[in-house]
């Protein structure tokens, strides 16, 4: 079976930031967690999440 390309907002918040459900949706609303809307579903593309974290790592390294 192939790996999923998206996660639910609570799954992404828990996996990447150890956030609970409400905090995950708050982070998504602020744009801290990248999301796409598919009909009524709000999903987090794993590639976009990984890219955002890589960019944050680069910015942290540049400040050192």
ChimeraX attribute file (.defattr): number of C-alpha atoms within 10 A of each C-alpha:
attribute: neighborCount
match mode: 1-to-1
recipient: residues
	/A:1	3
	/A:2	4
	/A:3	5
	/A:4	8
	/A:5	11
	/A:6	18
	/A:7	17
	/A:8	16
	/A:9	26
	/A:10	19
	/A:11	18
	/A:12	25
	/A:13	24
	/A:14	15
	/A:15	11
	/A:16	12
	/A:17	12
	/A:18	13
	/A:19	16
	/A:20	15
	/A:21	14
	/A:22	12
	/A:23	16
	/A:24	22
	/A:25	20
	/A:26	15
	/A:27	15
	/A:28	20
	/A:29	12
	/A:30	10
	/A:31	10
	/A:32	14
	/A:33	23
	/A:34	22
	/A:35	21
	/A:36	12
	/A:37	9
	/A:38	8
	/A:39	6
	/A:40	6
	/A:41	10
	/A:42	17
	/A:43	21
	/A:44	22
	/A:45	19
	/A:46	16
	/A:47	12
	/A:48	16
	/A:49	19
	/A:50	13
	/A:51	12
	/A:52	15
	/A:53	14
	/A:54	12
	/A:55	12
	/A:56	12
	/A:57	11
	/A:58	11
	/A:59	11
	/A:60	10
	/A:61	9
	/A:62	8
	/A:63	6
	/A:64	5
